[in-house]
Amino acid sequence: MDEINRKIVNLLQQDSSITNQQLAEAIGLSPASSLERVRKLERSGVIRGYTALMDRRKLGKHIKAYIFITMRQHNAQLMNRFNQAVADLPEVMECDRLAGEKDYLMKVVCDNIEDFEAFTRERLTTIPGIDRTSSTIVLSTLVERSGVEY
């Protein structure tokens, strides 16, 4: 990854709607060279895709919570079933497998506290293999980044 590719990655993380012409001017290359570099970054998987960032509260998602999950057992079949079930839950924004005392950390968003309670009670904890969960409700967010500083 050379310095020009670093600039491309950082600029696209700041504003993925930037035109190729604007990107080319910002990095000091021709539009054709700029586009070729972006396409190579896409093909290599460095750039996985493009998305619009939404304000969850303006979309009615007023609750953000983190849920620690501990599994009853750690066999591959059970873990695969859990992974598939979690992928189908639209409230789940992220779910990470952890090393240590807890097995997973899940970030969820819900409309309100009643919906969060229903999500945890009726949907999440009914997934086979979960031993226990521990939830933390976010009061306010101090820093929220979508990109990786590079």
DSSP file (Angstrom, degrees, kcal/mol; ACC not computed):
  #  RESIDUE AA STRUCTURE BP1 BP2  ACC     N-H-->O    O-->H-N    N-H-->O    O-->H-N    TCO  KAPPA ALPHA  PHI   PSI    X-CA   Y-CA   Z-CA
    1    1 A M              0   0    0      0, 0.0     2,-0.1     0, 0.0     0, 0.0   0.000 360.0 360.0 360.0 110.2    0.0    0.0    0.0
    2    2 A D     >  -     0   0    0      1,-0.1     4,-2.0     4,-0.0     5,-0.1  -0.268 360.0 -94.0 -87.8 178.6    1.7    3.1   -1.2
    3    3 A E  H  > S+     0   0    0      1,-0.2     4,-2.2     2,-0.2     5,-0.1   0.854 123.0  53.4 -63.4 -37.3    1.1    6.7   -0.1
    4    4 A I  H  > S+     0   0    0      2,-0.2     4,-2.4     1,-0.2    -1,-0.2   0.925 109.0  48.7 -65.7 -43.7   -1.3    7.5   -2.9
    5    5 A N  H  > S+     0   0    0      1,-0.2     4,-2.7     2,-0.2    -1,-0.2   0.877 109.0  54.1 -63.2 -36.4   -3.4    4.4   -2.1
    6    6 A R  H  X S+     0   0    0     -4,-2.0     4,-2.6     2,-0.2    -1,-0.2   0.926 108.8  48.6 -60.5 -44.2   -3.4    5.5    1.6
    7    7 A K  H  X S+     0   0    0     -4,-2.2     4,-2.8     2,-0.2     5,-0.2   0.917 111.2  50.4 -62.0 -43.1   -4.7    9.0    0.5
    8    8 A I  H  X S+     0   0    0     -4,-2.4     4,-2.7     2,-0.2     5,-0.2   0.946 111.4  47.7 -59.5 -49.2   -7.4    7.3   -1.7
    9    9 A V  H  X S+     0   0    0     -4,-2.7     4,-1.9     1,-0.2    -2,-0.2   0.923 114.2  46.4 -59.3 -46.5   -8.6    5.1    1.2
   10   10 A N  H  X S+     0   0    0     -4,-2.6     4,-1.6     1,-0.2    -1,-0.2   0.906 113.6  48.3 -65.5 -41.6   -8.7    8.0    3.7
   11   11 A L  H  X S+     0   0    0     -4,-2.8     4,-2.1     1,-0.2    -2,-0.2   0.914 112.2  48.5 -66.1 -42.3  -10.5   10.3    1.2
   12   12 A L  H  < S+     0   0    0     -4,-2.7    -1,-0.2     1,-0.2    -2,-0.2   0.830 109.1  53.8 -68.5 -30.8  -13.1    7.6    0.4
   13   13 A Q  H  < S+     0   0    0     -4,-1.9     3,-0.3    -5,-0.2    -1,-0.2   0.850 110.3  47.5 -69.4 -32.8  -13.7    6.9    4.1
   14   14 A Q  H  < S-     0   0    0     -4,-1.6     2,-0.2     1,-0.3    -2,-0.2   0.881 138.0  -1.2 -73.5 -38.0  -14.4   10.6    4.7
   15   15 A D    ><  -     0   0    0     -4,-2.1     3,-1.4    -5,-0.1    -1,-0.3  -0.704  57.1-176.9-157.6  96.4  -16.8   10.8    1.7
   16   16 A S  T 3  S+     0   0    0     -3,-0.3    -4,-0.1     1,-0.3    -3,-0.1   0.565  83.2  68.4 -75.0  -5.9  -17.5    7.9   -0.5
   17   17 A S  T 3  S+     0   0    0     -5,-0.1    -1,-0.3     2,-0.0    -5,-0.1   0.406  70.3 125.3 -91.2   3.5  -19.7   10.0   -2.7
   18   18 A I    <   -     0   0    0     -3,-1.4     2,-0.1    -7,-0.1    -3,-0.0  -0.340  65.6-116.4 -59.1 139.1  -16.7   12.0   -4.0
   19   19 A T     >  -     0   0    0      1,-0.1     4,-2.5     4,-0.0     5,-0.2  -0.377  17.8-115.9 -74.9 158.9  -16.5   12.0   -7.7
   20   20 A N  H  > S+     0   0    0      1,-0.2     4,-2.9     2,-0.2     5,-0.2   0.876 117.8  55.3 -61.8 -36.3  -13.5   10.3   -9.5
   21   21 A Q  H  > S+     0   0    0      2,-0.2     4,-2.2     1,-0.2    -1,-0.2   0.931 109.7  45.4 -61.0 -46.3  -12.6   13.8  -10.9
   22   22 A Q  H  > S+     0   0    0      2,-0.2     4,-2.2     1,-0.2    -2,-0.2   0.901 113.8  49.6 -64.6 -40.8  -12.5   15.2   -7.3
   23   23 A L  H  X S+     0   0    0     -4,-2.5     4,-1.9     2,-0.2     5,-0.2   0.932 109.7  51.1 -62.3 -46.2  -10.5   12.3   -6.0
   24   24 A A  H  X>S+     0   0    0     -4,-2.9     5,-2.1     1,-0.2     4,-1.2   0.909 111.1  48.0 -59.0 -43.7   -8.0   12.5   -8.9
   25   25 A E  H  <5S+     0   0    0     -4,-2.2    -1,-0.2     1,-0.2    -2,-0.2   0.898 110.5  52.2 -64.0 -39.9   -7.5   16.2   -8.2
   26   26 A A  H  <5S+     0   0    0     -4,-2.2    -1,-0.2     1,-0.2    -2,-0.2   0.821 117.3  37.0 -67.9 -31.2   -7.0   15.6   -4.5
   27   27 A I  H  <5S-     0   0    0     -4,-1.9    -1,-0.2    -5,-0.1    -2,-0.2   0.517 110.7-116.9-101.0  -5.5   -4.4   12.9   -5.0
   28   28 A G  T  <5S+     0   0    0     -4,-1.2     2,-0.3     1,-0.3    -3,-0.2   0.819  73.0 115.2  78.7  31.7   -2.7   14.5   -7.9
   29   29 A L  S   <S-     0   0    0     -5,-2.1    -1,-0.3    -6,-0.2    -2,-0.1  -0.804  71.6 -91.8-123.7 168.5   -3.3   11.9  -10.6
   30   30 A S     >  -     0   0    0     -2,-0.3     4,-2.6     1,-0.1     5,-0.2  -0.419  40.6-111.3 -71.3 156.2   -5.3   11.8  -13.8
   31   31 A P  H  > S+     0   0    0      0, 0.0     4,-2.6     0, 0.0     5,-0.2   0.874 118.8  53.3 -57.1 -37.4   -8.9   10.6  -13.5
   32   32 A A  H  > S+     0   0    0      2,-0.2     4,-2.2     1,-0.2     5,-0.1   0.923 111.2  44.8 -64.6 -43.8   -8.0    7.4  -15.4
   33   33 A S  H  > S+     0   0    0      2,-0.2     4,-2.1     1,-0.2    -1,-0.2   0.890 113.4  51.1 -67.0 -39.1   -5.1    6.6  -13.0
   34   34 A S  H  X S+     0   0    0     -4,-2.6     4,-2.3     2,-0.2    -2,-0.2   0.943 111.2  47.0 -61.8 -48.1   -7.3    7.4  -10.0
   35   35 A L  H  X S+     0   0    0     -4,-2.6     4,-2.6     1,-0.2    -2,-0.2   0.884 109.8  53.9 -62.9 -39.3  -10.1    5.1  -11.2
   36   36 A E  H  X S+     0   0    0     -4,-2.2     4,-2.0     1,-0.2    -1,-0.2   0.911 109.7  47.9 -62.1 -42.1   -7.6    2.3  -11.9
   37   37 A R  H  X S+     0   0    0     -4,-2.1     4,-2.3     2,-0.2    -2,-0.2   0.910 111.3  50.0 -65.5 -42.6   -6.2    2.5   -8.4
   38   38 A V  H  X S+     0   0    0     -4,-2.3     4,-2.2     1,-0.2    -2,-0.2   0.932 110.2  50.5 -61.9 -45.0   -9.7    2.5   -6.9
   39   39 A R  H  X S+     0   0    0     -4,-2.6     4,-2.8     1,-0.2    -1,-0.2   0.889 109.9  50.5 -61.3 -39.4  -10.7   -0.5   -8.9
   40   40 A K  H  X S+     0   0    0     -4,-2.0     4,-2.1     2,-0.2     6,-0.2   0.895 109.6  50.7 -65.2 -39.6   -7.6   -2.4   -7.8
   41   41 A L  H  X>S+     0   0    0     -4,-2.3     6,-1.9     2,-0.2     5,-1.1   0.868 112.4  47.8 -65.3 -35.8   -8.4   -1.6   -4.2
   42   42 A E  H ><5S+     0   0    0     -4,-2.2     3,-0.9     4,-0.2    -2,-0.2   0.936 112.0  48.1 -68.3 -47.1  -11.9   -2.9   -4.7
   43   43 A R  H 3<5S+     0   0    0     -4,-2.8    -2,-0.2     1,-0.3    -1,-0.2   0.853 110.4  52.1 -63.5 -34.5  -10.7   -6.1   -6.4
   44   44 A S  H 3<5S-     0   0    0     -4,-2.1    -1,-0.3    -5,-0.2    -2,-0.2   0.623 114.5-116.9 -78.2 -11.7   -8.2   -6.8   -3.7
   45   45 A G  T <<5S+     0   0    0     -3,-0.9    -3,-0.2    -4,-0.5    -2,-0.1   0.434  85.1 116.9  90.6  -1.3  -10.8   -6.4   -1.0
   46   46 A V  S   <S+     0   0    0     -5,-1.1     2,-0.7    -6,-0.2    -4,-0.2   0.949  83.0  44.1 -61.8 -46.5   -9.3   -3.4    0.7
   47   47 A I  S    S+     0   0    0     -6,-1.9    -2,-0.3    -9,-0.2    -1,-0.2  -0.894  73.3 178.8 -96.5 112.2  -12.4   -1.5   -0.3
   48   48 A R        -     0   0    0     -2,-0.7     2,-0.3     1,-0.3    -1,-0.1   0.704  56.8 -55.2 -88.1 -21.5  -15.3   -3.9    0.5
   49   49 A G        -     0   0    0      2,-0.0     2,-0.4    -4,-0.0    -1,-0.3  -0.973  51.7 -92.1 166.9-175.7  -18.1   -1.6   -0.6
   50   50 A Y        +     0   0    0     -2,-0.3     2,-0.3    -3,-0.1   -37,-0.0  -0.958  37.3 170.6-129.4 145.5  -19.7    1.8   -0.2
   51   51 A T        -     0   0    0     -2,-0.4     2,-0.4     2,-0.0   -35,-0.2  -0.977  32.0-117.2-150.3 160.7  -22.5    2.8    2.2
   52   52 A A        -     0   0    0     -2,-0.3     2,-0.5   -36,-0.0    -2,-0.0  -0.860  30.9-129.3 -99.1 137.4  -24.4    5.8    3.4
   53   53 A L        -     0   0    0     -2,-0.4     2,-0.3     2,-0.0    93,-0.0  -0.745  26.5-158.6 -88.6 131.3  -24.2    6.6    7.2
   54   54 A M        -     0   0    0     -2,-0.5     2,-0.9     5,-0.0     3,-0.1  -0.779  23.0-121.3-110.6 152.2  -27.5    7.1    8.8
   55   55 A D    >>  -     0   0    0     -2,-0.3     4,-0.9     1,-0.2     3,-0.6  -0.835  25.2-157.8 -87.8 105.6  -28.5    8.8   12.1
   56   56 A R  G >4>S+     0   0    0     -2,-0.9     5,-2.9     1,-0.3     3,-0.5   0.831  88.1  55.6 -58.5 -35.3  -30.1    5.9   13.9
   57   57 A R  G >45S+     0   0    0      1,-0.2     3,-1.7     3,-0.2    -1,-0.3   0.885 103.7  53.3 -66.8 -37.9  -32.2    8.2   16.1
   58   58 A K  G <45S+     0   0    0     -3,-0.6    -1,-0.2     1,-0.3    -2,-0.2   0.691 107.2  54.0 -70.5 -16.0  -33.7   10.0   13.2
   59   59 A L  G <<5S-     0   0    0     -4,-0.9    -1,-0.3    -3,-0.5    -2,-0.2   0.293 127.2-102.0 -96.2   7.6  -34.7    6.6   11.9
   60   60 A G  T < 5S+     0   0    0     -3,-1.7     2,-1.2     1,-0.2    -3,-0.2   0.540  82.6 130.7  88.4   6.7  -36.5    5.9   15.2
   61   61 A K      < +     0   0    0     -5,-2.9    50,-0.3     1,-0.2    -1,-0.2  -0.713  20.1 159.2 -95.5  86.4  -33.7    3.7   16.7
   62   62 A H        +     0   0    0     -2,-1.2     2,-0.5    49,-1.2    49,-0.2   0.576  51.5  70.3 -89.1 -10.7  -33.4    5.3   20.1
   63   63 A I  E     +A  110   0A   0     47,-2.6    47,-2.3    -3,-0.1     2,-0.4  -0.934  52.5 177.3-112.9 125.7  -31.8    2.4   22.0
   64   64 A K  E     +A  109   0A   0     -2,-0.5    74,-3.0    74,-0.4     2,-0.3  -0.994  16.4 169.2-119.8 132.4  -28.2    1.2   21.4
   65   65 A A  E     -AB 108 137A   0     43,-2.4    43,-2.6    -2,-0.4     2,-0.4  -0.959  29.6-139.5-141.7 157.1  -27.0   -1.6   23.6
   66   66 A Y  E     -AB 107 136A   0     70,-2.6    70,-2.5    -2,-0.3     2,-0.5  -0.965  19.1-163.3-115.8 136.1  -24.1   -4.0   23.9
   67   67 A I  E     -AB 106 135A   0     39,-2.7    39,-2.4    -2,-0.4     2,-0.4  -0.975   8.2-152.4-125.5 120.8  -24.8   -7.6   24.9
   68   68 A F  E     -AB 105 134A   0     66,-3.1    66,-2.0    -2,-0.5     2,-0.4  -0.758  18.6-161.6 -85.6 136.5  -22.2  -10.0   26.1
   69   69 A I  E     -AB 104 133A   0     35,-2.3    35,-2.0    -2,-0.4    34,-2.0  -0.979  11.2-166.4-126.2 131.3  -23.1  -13.6   25.3
   70   70 A T  E     - B   0 132A   0     62,-2.8    61,-2.8    -2,-0.4    62,-1.8  -0.972  18.0-140.4-115.3 128.4  -21.8  -16.8   26.9
   71   71 A M  E     - B   0 130A   0     -2,-0.5    59,-0.2    59,-0.2     3,-0.1  -0.553  10.5-135.3 -88.0 152.1  -22.5  -20.1   25.2
   72   72 A R  S    S+     0   0    0     57,-3.5     2,-0.3    -2,-0.2    -1,-0.1   0.898  90.2   8.4 -69.7 -43.1  -23.3  -23.3   27.1
   73   73 A Q        -     0   0    0     56,-0.4    -1,-0.1     2,-0.1    58,-0.1  -0.874  63.5-138.7-134.8 166.7  -20.9  -25.3   24.9
   74   74 A H        +     0   0    0     -2,-0.3     2,-0.2    -3,-0.1    55,-0.0  -0.166  49.4 137.1-122.5  39.9  -18.3  -24.5   22.3
   75   75 A N     >  -     0   0    0      1,-0.1     4,-2.2     4,-0.0     5,-0.2  -0.579  61.4-117.9 -87.4 155.6  -18.9  -27.2   19.7
   76   76 A A  H  > S+     0   0    0      1,-0.2     4,-2.6    -2,-0.2     5,-0.2   0.857 110.1  53.7 -61.1 -40.4  -18.8  -26.2   16.0
   77   77 A Q  H  > S+     0   0    0      2,-0.2     4,-2.1     1,-0.2    -1,-0.2   0.931 111.5  44.7 -62.8 -46.3  -22.4  -27.2   15.3
   78   78 A L  H  > S+     0   0    0      1,-0.2     4,-2.2     2,-0.2    -1,-0.2   0.904 114.0  49.6 -64.5 -42.7  -23.8  -25.1   18.0
   79   79 A M  H  X S+     0   0    0     -4,-2.2     4,-2.8     1,-0.2    -2,-0.2   0.898 110.0  51.0 -65.6 -40.3  -21.6  -22.1   17.2
   80   80 A N  H  X S+     0   0    0     -4,-2.6     4,-2.3     2,-0.2    -1,-0.2   0.905 109.6  50.1 -63.9 -41.2  -22.6  -22.3   13.5
   81   81 A R  H  X S+     0   0    0     -4,-2.1     4,-2.3     2,-0.2    -2,-0.2   0.907 111.9  48.5 -62.8 -41.4  -26.3  -22.4   14.4
   82   82 A F  H  X S+     0   0    0     -4,-2.2     4,-2.7     2,-0.2     5,-0.2   0.945 110.3  51.1 -62.1 -48.4  -25.8  -19.3   16.6
   83   83 A N  H  X S+     0   0    0     -4,-2.8     4,-1.7     1,-0.2    -2,-0.2   0.903 112.6  46.1 -56.9 -44.1  -23.8  -17.5   13.8
   84   84 A Q  H  X S+     0   0    0     -4,-2.3     4,-0.8     2,-0.2    -1,-0.2   0.905 112.5  50.0 -67.0 -42.0  -26.6  -18.2   11.3
   85   85 A A  H >< S+     0   0    0     -4,-2.3     3,-0.8     1,-0.2    -2,-0.2   0.911 110.3  49.8 -63.9 -42.5  -29.4  -17.1   13.7
   86   86 A V  H >< S+     0   0    0     -4,-2.7     3,-1.8     1,-0.2     6,-0.2   0.873 102.9  60.6 -64.9 -37.9  -27.6  -13.9   14.6
   87   87 A A  H 3< S+     0   0    0     -4,-1.7    -1,-0.2     1,-0.3    -2,-0.2   0.750 102.3  54.5 -62.0 -22.8  -27.1  -13.0   11.0
   88   88 A D  T << S+     0   0    0     -3,-0.8    -1,-0.3    -4,-0.8    -2,-0.2   0.403  84.6  95.7 -92.1   1.6  -30.9  -13.0   10.5
   89   89 A L    X   -     0   0    0     -3,-1.8     3,-1.6    -4,-0.2    -1,-0.0  -0.830  58.7-161.6 -96.9 109.4  -31.6  -10.5   13.4
   90   90 A P  T 3  S+     0   0    0      0, 0.0    -1,-0.1     0, 0.0    19,-0.1   0.719  86.6  65.4 -65.9 -19.4  -32.0   -7.0   11.9
   91   91 A E  T 3  S+     0   0    0     17,-0.1    18,-2.0    -3,-0.1     2,-0.6   0.743  81.4  94.1 -70.9 -21.9  -31.4   -5.4   15.3
   92   92 A V  E <   +C  108   0A   0     -3,-1.6    16,-0.3    -6,-0.2     3,-0.1  -0.615  44.1 171.4 -79.6 117.2  -27.9   -6.7   15.3
   93   93 A M  E    S+     0   0A   0     14,-3.1     2,-0.3    -2,-0.6    15,-0.2   0.787  71.1   0.9 -91.8 -34.4  -25.4   -4.2   13.9
   94   94 A E  E     -C  107   0A   0     13,-1.5    13,-2.7     2,-0.0    -1,-0.4  -0.987  56.7-173.6-150.4 149.5  -22.3   -6.0   14.9
   95   95 A C  E     -C  106   0A   0     -2,-0.3     2,-0.4    11,-0.2    11,-0.2  -0.898  11.2-171.1-148.5 120.3  -21.4   -9.3   16.5
   96   96 A D  E     -C  105   0A   0      9,-2.9     9,-2.2    -2,-0.3     2,-0.4  -0.898  21.9-131.1-115.2 138.8  -17.9  -10.3   17.4
   97   97 A R  E     -C  104   0A   0     -2,-0.4     2,-0.3     7,-0.2     7,-0.3  -0.743  35.3-153.6 -83.2 134.0  -16.5  -13.6   18.6
   98   98 A L        -     0   0    0      5,-3.2     2,-0.4    -2,-0.4    -1,-0.0  -0.730  17.1-135.9-113.2 156.0  -14.3  -13.0   21.7
   99   99 A A  S    S+     0   0    0     -2,-0.3     2,-0.3     5,-0.0     3,-0.2  -0.897  73.9  35.0 -99.8 140.4  -11.4  -14.6   23.4
  100  100 A G  S    S-     0   0    0     -2,-0.4    -2,-0.1     1,-0.2     0, 0.0  -0.854 114.8 -21.3 120.5-155.9  -11.8  -14.7   27.1
  101  101 A E  S    S+     0   0    0     -2,-0.3     2,-0.3   -31,-0.0    -1,-0.2   0.856 121.9  53.7 -65.9 -39.6  -14.6  -15.1   29.6
  102  102 A K        -     0   0    0     -3,-0.2   -32,-0.2     1,-0.1     3,-0.1  -0.675  67.9-152.1 -97.6 153.0  -17.4  -14.1   27.2
  103  103 A D  S    S+     0   0    0    -34,-2.0    -5,-3.2    -2,-0.3     2,-0.3   0.832  72.5  15.9 -93.7 -36.5  -18.0  -15.7   23.8
  104  104 A Y  E     -AC  69  97A   0    -35,-2.0   -35,-2.3    -7,-0.3     2,-0.4  -0.964  51.9-155.6-138.5 152.9  -19.6  -12.9   21.9
  105  105 A L  E     -AC  68  96A   0     -9,-2.2    -9,-2.9    -2,-0.3     2,-0.4  -0.993  21.6-169.6-127.0 124.0  -20.2   -9.1   22.0
  106  106 A M  E     -AC  67  95A   0    -39,-2.4   -39,-2.7    -2,-0.4     2,-0.5  -0.923  14.1-154.2-118.9 135.2  -23.2   -7.9   20.1
  107  107 A K  E     +AC  66  94A   0    -13,-2.7   -14,-3.1    -2,-0.4   -13,-1.5  -0.946  24.7 177.2-105.8 125.7  -24.1   -4.3   19.2
  108  108 A V  E     -AC  65  92A   0    -43,-2.6   -43,-2.4    -2,-0.5     2,-0.4  -0.914  19.3-156.5-128.1 154.1  -27.9   -3.9   18.7
  109  109 A V  E     +A   64   0A   0    -18,-2.0     2,-0.3    -2,-0.3   -45,-0.2  -0.993  16.6 174.8-128.0 140.9  -30.2   -1.0   18.0
  110  110 A C  E     -A   63   0A   0    -47,-2.3   -47,-2.6    -2,-0.4   -48,-0.1  -0.927  40.5-114.4-139.4 161.8  -33.9   -0.9   18.8
  111  111 A D  S    S-     0   0    0     -2,-0.3   -49,-1.2   -50,-0.3     2,-0.3   0.917  90.4 -19.6 -63.6 -44.5  -36.8    1.6   18.6
  112  112 A N  S  > S-     0   0    0    -50,-0.1     4,-2.0   -51,-0.1     5,-0.1  -0.897  75.8 -84.4-156.2 177.9  -37.3    1.8   22.3
  113  113 A I  H  > S+     0   0    0     -2,-0.3     4,-2.5     1,-0.2     5,-0.2   0.838 123.4  55.5 -66.2 -33.4  -36.7    0.0   25.6
  114  114 A E  H  > S+     0   0    0      2,-0.2     4,-2.4     1,-0.2    -1,-0.2   0.908 108.7  47.6 -65.2 -41.0  -39.8   -2.2   25.2
  115  115 A D  H  > S+     0   0    0      2,-0.2     4,-2.6     1,-0.2    -2,-0.2   0.870 110.6  52.6 -66.8 -36.0  -38.6   -3.4   21.8
  116  116 A F  H  X S+     0   0    0     -4,-2.0     4,-2.5     2,-0.2     5,-0.2   0.929 109.7  48.4 -64.2 -44.1  -35.1   -4.1   23.3
  117  117 A E  H  X S+     0   0    0     -4,-2.5     4,-2.7     1,-0.2     5,-0.3   0.928 112.9  47.5 -61.3 -44.7  -36.7   -6.1   26.0
  118  118 A A  H  X>S+     0   0    0     -4,-2.4     4,-2.8     1,-0.2     5,-0.7   0.901 110.8  53.0 -63.5 -40.6  -38.8   -8.1   23.5
  119  119 A F  I  X>S+     0   0    0     -4,-2.6     5,-2.9     3,-0.2     4,-1.5   0.946 114.6  40.1 -58.6 -49.8  -35.7   -8.6   21.3
  120  120 A T  I  <>S+     0   0    0     -4,-2.5     5,-2.3     3,-0.2    -2,-0.2   0.915 123.4  38.7 -68.9 -42.2  -33.7  -10.1   24.2
  121  121 A R  I  <5S+     0   0    0     -4,-2.7    -2,-0.2    -5,-0.2    -3,-0.2   0.909 127.6  28.2 -76.6 -43.2  -36.5  -12.1   25.7
  122  122 A E  I  <5S+     0   0    0     -4,-2.8    -3,-0.2    -5,-0.3    -2,-0.2   0.708 133.9  18.4 -97.0 -22.0  -38.3  -13.4   22.6
  123  123 A R  I  <<S+     0   0    0     -4,-1.5     3,-0.2    -5,-0.7     4,-0.2   0.795 122.6  40.1-117.4 -51.1  -35.6  -13.6   19.9
  124  124 A L  I > <S+     0   0    0     -5,-2.9     3,-2.0     1,-0.2    -4,-0.2   0.976 115.8  44.9 -70.4 -55.3  -32.1  -13.5   21.3
  125  125 A T  T 3 <S+     0   0    0     -5,-2.3    -1,-0.2     1,-0.3    -4,-0.1   0.539 103.2  67.1 -73.5  -3.3  -32.3  -15.8   24.3
  126  126 A T  T 3  S+     0   0    0     -3,-0.2    -1,-0.3    -6,-0.1    -2,-0.2   0.498  73.2 109.7 -89.5  -4.3  -34.3  -18.4   22.4
  127  127 A I  S X  S-     0   0    0     -3,-2.0     3,-1.4    -4,-0.2   -45,-0.1  -0.581  82.1-108.4 -69.8 126.5  -31.3  -19.2   20.2
  128  128 A P  T 3  S+     0   0    0      0, 0.0     3,-0.1     0, 0.0    -1,-0.1  -0.258  97.2  28.8 -59.0 138.9  -30.1  -22.6   21.2
  129  129 A G  T 3  S+     0   0    0      1,-0.3   -57,-3.5    -4,-0.1   -56,-0.4   0.218  77.7 131.8 100.7 -13.8  -26.9  -22.8   23.1
  130  130 A I  E <   -B   71   0A   0     -3,-1.4    -1,-0.3   -59,-0.2   -59,-0.2  -0.588  29.0-179.0 -74.8 127.8  -26.9  -19.5   24.9
  131  131 A D  E     -     0   0A   0    -61,-2.8     2,-0.3    -2,-0.4   -60,-0.2   0.887  63.4 -17.6 -89.4 -50.9  -26.1  -19.9   28.5
  132  132 A R  E     -B   70   0A   0    -62,-1.8   -62,-2.8     2,-0.0    -1,-0.4  -0.994  53.4-153.3-155.7 158.1  -26.4  -16.3   29.7
  133  133 A T  E     -B   69   0A   0     -2,-0.3     2,-0.4   -64,-0.2   -64,-0.2  -0.917   1.4-161.7-129.5 157.7  -26.4  -12.7   28.4
  134  134 A S  E     -B   68   0A   0    -66,-2.0   -66,-3.1    -2,-0.3     2,-0.3  -0.961  15.3-158.7-141.8 122.4  -25.4   -9.4   30.0
  135  135 A S  E     -B   67   0A   0     -2,-0.4     2,-0.4   -68,-0.2   -68,-0.2  -0.767  11.0-169.8-109.5 147.6  -26.7   -6.2   28.5
  136  136 A T  E     -B   66   0A   0    -70,-2.5   -70,-2.6    -2,-0.3     2,-0.4  -0.989  15.9-144.6-133.4 124.3  -25.5   -2.6   28.7
  137  137 A I  E     -B   65   0A   0     -2,-0.4     2,-0.5   -72,-0.2   -72,-0.2  -0.730  19.0-126.8 -89.3 134.0  -27.6    0.3   27.4
  138  138 A V        -     0   0    0    -74,-3.0   -74,-0.4    -2,-0.4     3,-0.1  -0.685  21.5-174.1 -81.8 126.4  -25.7    3.2   25.9
  139  139 A L  S    S-     0   0    0     -2,-0.5     2,-0.3     1,-0.4    -1,-0.2   0.880  70.4 -12.6 -85.0 -44.6  -26.6    6.6   27.4
  140  140 A S        -     0   0    0      0, 0.0     2,-0.5     0, 0.0    -1,-0.4  -0.985  62.4-125.8-155.0 155.8  -24.5    8.7   25.0
  141  141 A T        -     0   0    0     -2,-0.3     3,-0.1     1,-0.1    -3,-0.0  -0.918  18.8-179.0-109.0 122.9  -21.8    8.2   22.4
  142  142 A L  S    S+     0   0    0     -2,-0.5     2,-0.4     1,-0.3    -1,-0.1   0.857  74.9  15.3 -87.9 -39.9  -18.6   10.2   22.7
  143  143 A V        +     0   0    0      2,-0.0     2,-0.4     0, 0.0    -1,-0.3  -1.000  62.1 173.9-138.0 134.2  -16.8    8.9   19.6
  144  144 A E        +     0   0    0     -2,-0.4     2,-0.4    -3,-0.1    -3,-0.0  -0.925   7.7 174.7-143.1 116.4  -18.2    7.1   16.7
  145  145 A R        -     0   0    0     -2,-0.4    -2,-0.0     1,-0.1     3,-0.0  -0.914  21.2-172.4-121.0 146.9  -16.1    6.3   13.6
  146  146 A S        +     0   0    0     -2,-0.4     2,-0.2  -133,-0.1    -1,-0.1   0.612  69.8  61.4-107.7 -18.3  -16.9    4.3   10.6
  147  147 A G  S    S-     0   0    0   -134,-0.1     2,-0.5  -137,-0.0  -137,-0.1  -0.533  77.9-118.1-107.1 171.7  -13.5    4.3    9.0
  148  148 A V        -     0   0    0     -2,-0.2     2,-0.3    -3,-0.0  -135,-0.1  -0.949  30.8-122.5-109.6 122.1  -10.0    3.1    9.9
  149  149 A E              0   0    0     -2,-0.5  -139,-0.0     1,-0.2     0, 0.0  -0.473 360.0 360.0 -64.7 124.5   -7.4    5.7   10.2
  150  150 A Y              0   0    0     -2,-0.3    -1,-0.2  -144,-0.1  -141,-0.1   0.352 360.0 360.0-139.0 360.0   -4.7    4.8    7.7
